[in-house]
C-alpha cells in the first residue's frame, strides 16, 4: 500500500527545526499536496507532561528521561501511521534520532536507545540543521531546560548528530543563516528527491 513520504527535521536546541518544518509543510501544501505535521516531544499528552517534568528536574535519571521520550512517540504511533496513510507527505520536527543523539551524549548505549523505538514507522528523509552552540544560546536566553543550559553537553550532542548524519547519509545544512536561505535549501533537497512539480 502506497504511503506518504515521511520527512524529519533534526538538530540541537534552537536550531530552527520547528520553524523550518512548518515552512516546508506550507510550501508543499501550496504545491497542492496533502501534508501532515507532527512535532516531538508532544507535551500535551499524559507522557508528554512527564517528559516536561524530566527536562526541568535534574534528579530524574537520564534513562527514565529517554524511556519517556520514546513512550511519547509511541503514544503518537497510530496518529503517525494514519497521517502516512492519508497524506502525501508527513513533516516531523524531531523524531527517533533525537533520542539517539541526546542519549549518546548522556552516555547511554546506542543499541538500547534504538530498541526503545523499534517498530515505530521509519522516516524516508532526514535533514539535519547544524548550528554553532553560541547561536543556540543567543536564540534562547531564558527558561532553558536541563539540556539547553549545558553548553558542553550541547556540544557533545552536536558531535553525535554529525556522526549520525555522516553514517546515515542525512542532508546536513548550515542553520546560522537567514530563515529564508535555510528554507530554500531544504526546499531544493525535497524538490529534487521527490520531483516536486514546478
Secondary structure, 3 states (H helix, E strand, C coil): CCCCEEEEEECCCCCCHHHHHHHHHHHHHHCCCCEEEEECCCCCCHHHHHHHHHHHCCCCCHHHHHHHHHHHHHHCHHHHHHHHHHCCEEEEECCHHHHHHHHHHCCCCHHHHHHHCCCCCCCCEEEEEECCHHHHHHHCCCCCCCCCCCHHHHHHHHHHHHHHHHHHCCEEEECCCCHHHHHHHHHHHHHHHHCCCC
